[in-house]
Amino acid sequence: VSFFLGNSALYITWQTHPKSASSYGEPNSNRSTTKMATTSHCIKSCCWTKVLVLLWLVQLVAGEANPACKTMPTVGKESDEKCCNMPEMFPNETLHQCMGEYEQSSMSQLQKSCQFSICVLKKQNLLKSDNRMDADQIKAYIKDKVKGSDEWKSLIEKTVLQECLPMVEKDNAMVKQMKSTLGDCDPIPALTVACAAAKFYGNCPTKDWTGSSLCDEWKTYLSKCSTTMDDLNEMYKVIESQKLT
């Protein structure tokens, strides 16, 4: 997994097998790419967007966000610039299977986002029978399945279990509001994953970071704006507002 900037967009990229990618409309590519648009590109209908859109749409919550989160860094380069190399979190096969299950569904985008995240986590046995996140299974998964350094594994466990999950579970009002539009899908797993995505980027280990000024701006921004649900919501609202419609 890698984060990089380019073509006026912030990308999250999974390396995939060419054959797998071709079945999802990318015959000449060896990667599945999701764009978090910042200045000029539309959001593409790829798997990570299905998770992040949950935060973009959490706009019923009334709270005070950090004013710094209202202004995101500008991205004006046309060339691709890698920012952070991350270990593979989930198998590409799992991501593709879950994307395929819900891509053509008539459900709302919000419902698709929620179901997609549940699907991925279930296939990796990271949820309990009631769809609550299983801390013990998550710890074992990080230790045995994530192909990354000890530093990354420690960061992932701390981010997911000590920071994001408690933060999301604490915001009962927001979760209750979202459940009213999601039917039987619990939004907590998806919100936790989306929170972790921002924090992984903002806390990328030095050895996996390019150190460019452009990437550093985004790292600072994401670090400041991923500490509360209000800040995360504000950040993704700003990102969403900048895309072409």
JOCORJO-V893906 format. One record per run of one state. SS is the DSSP state (@ for helix, = for strand, . for the rest). FROM is the first residue (numbers start at 0). LEN is the number of residues. If there is no record, write none. Layout:
BEGIN
ss->SS from->FROM len->LEN
ss->SS from->FROM len->LEN
END
This chain:
BEGIN
ss->. from->0 len->1
ss->= from->1 len->5
ss->. from->6 len->2
ss->= from->8 len->7
ss->. from->15 len->2
ss->@ from->17 len->5
ss->. from->22 len->8
ss->= from->30 len->7
ss->. from->37 len->9
ss->@ from->46 len->10
ss->. from->56 len->10
ss->@ from->66 len->4
ss->. from->70 len->10
ss->= from->80 len->5
ss->. from->85 len->6
ss->@ from->91 len->11
ss->. from->102 len->6
ss->@ from->108 len->15
ss->. from->123 len->3
ss->= from->126 len->1
ss->. from->127 len->5
ss->= from->132 len->1
ss->. from->133 len->1
ss->@ from->134 len->10
ss->. from->144 len->5
ss->@ from->149 len->21
ss->. from->170 len->1
ss->@ from->171 len->11
ss->. from->182 len->5
ss->@ from->187 len->15
ss->. from->202 len->3
ss->@ from->205 len->3
ss->= from->208 len->1
ss->. from->209 len->3
ss->@ from->212 len->12
ss->. from->224 len->4
ss->@ from->228 len->13
ss->. from->241 len->4
END
